[in-house]
Amino acid sequence: MSAQTQVSADERAVLDAVPGGSLVGDDWRDAGADLDVEDPSTGSTLRSVADAGPDDAMAALDAAAAAQAEWAATDTRTRSDILRATYDAILAAKDELALLITLEMGKPLTESVAEVTYGADFFRWFSEQAAHVGGTYRPAPTGGSRLLTMRQPVGPTLLITPWNFPLAMATRKVGAALAAGCTVVFKPAEQTPLTALVLGRLLRAAGLPAGVANVVVGSDAPSLIRPLMADPRLRKISFTGSTAVGSTLLGQAAQNILRSSMELGGNAPFLVFDDADVEAAVDGAMVAKMRNGGESCVAANRFLVQAGIAAEFTAGLTEQMRARVLGRGTDPDVTLGPLIDAAGRDKALALLGDAVDRGAEVVTGGGVPDRPGWFLEATVLTGVPADARITGEEVFGPVAPVTTFTDEDEAVRLANDTEFGLVGYAYTRDVGRALRIAERLETGMVGLNQGLVSNAAAPFGGVKQSGLGREGGDEGIAEYQNVKYVGLPLD
Ligand code: ADP
């Protein structure tokens, strides 16, 4: 089959409507078409766009720097209204965006629709936050003078996102930065530039002035980003992606003492205690493991189940994993799409193979279907030994390793035995235990009797090697603000 015949006429129309290259100031830099965007369910090219180079990236920073003073001085009600108009515009474009997300990233269309709702919500949330930026006023404890604080935008920002949530990873950074009064150079992942380009178009259509948000799409991230990190006009980096790249960027950020927010890898434990509602735990496990096909930094990476209910939990999980239907996400029957690319599938297969070599048992799945695309069956493993790579590394795919524990102390010890600390989940009906676990988990977030923590109104982020800073909630906008203190005597 040719690439053309794998794309329907409706899909082609949506793909053709995507801008052809980076948004820099008021220009779409769409000359040339040398960045090929792949359909991970077929391996064929969906659409090609212009591949930005370092000059385009620097022009984007020029535009952001030129627009900074005026955007910072724009009254907060106007900023709020533009964010709210973007929220409305994203929802009005829901079908187009959801289809693009499914085409370039692979997840089933129902999940893409959910991502559009979730992603749009950051603009609603930050439109509400934008008009509520305040300060403080306090008498100095020693008397006499007064201590005032104000919050000011940090300045031009660089926002780098991964491919797994092409819209939502962008909106929670862009929404927060714009609400705070910062201008933006946004670089999406090279695998999923199309959704990002449409977001750029929607922002402009919603009234965002030229230069305030720039979108740079290109294949060679290091060469695009390095010169920007070295430029003293840049005042902030916010990155979501692997811990290895985050660490490299923090090294670069050290040169100019850049404000840095890092949302990095996870290795989420999912604890199920004997007193849990097992049916609810299985349902929660499916959400925590299989949302986004397991390609999420908050995906449950290790199931730790108390011995007394391990058989019942594993049987329930296995039944639901078996029911997953593999295929292209545009097919309404499909409940599990492909992994993002060959490298993503190879990594998941390597971790799976390593666990099996060390004695784990494959209860269901484990195979690669004989078809194009980067598919991997929904897989449940039991008897995974503690030294298996999968207990220490993020599998980022539909593989669920189940191990058992005997008591609460062992559960906490196993859960915390990782350098990562993004999120942990726990199922128990005992309220005291639930709170003890929430306090003892070394993570930035905890899901108690729920398998999903993402919410625009909540502070999302990790501890340990899972990162620095928070996105969403009241904390999200603060990442893009400097606090300035003013002291003055009364007489
Ligand atoms: P993943 O493994 O999920 O693809 P990465 O950390 O490799 O995560 O990529 C996340 C984002 O970081 C992408 O937008 C990618 O282009 C970008 N990126 C990768 N390497 C670098 C780098 N050296 N400097 C800046 N950005 C990078």
Boltz pocket constraint, residues with backbone or C-beta under 6 A from the ligand:
constraints:
  - pocket:
      binder: B
      contacts: [[A, 160], [A, 161], [A, 162], [A, 163], [A, 187], [A, 188], [A, 189], [A, 190], [A, 218], [A, 219], [A, 221], [A, 222], [A, 225], [A, 226], [A, 240], [A, 241], [A, 242], [A, 243], [A, 245], [A, 246], [A, 248], [A, 249]]
      max_distance: 6.0
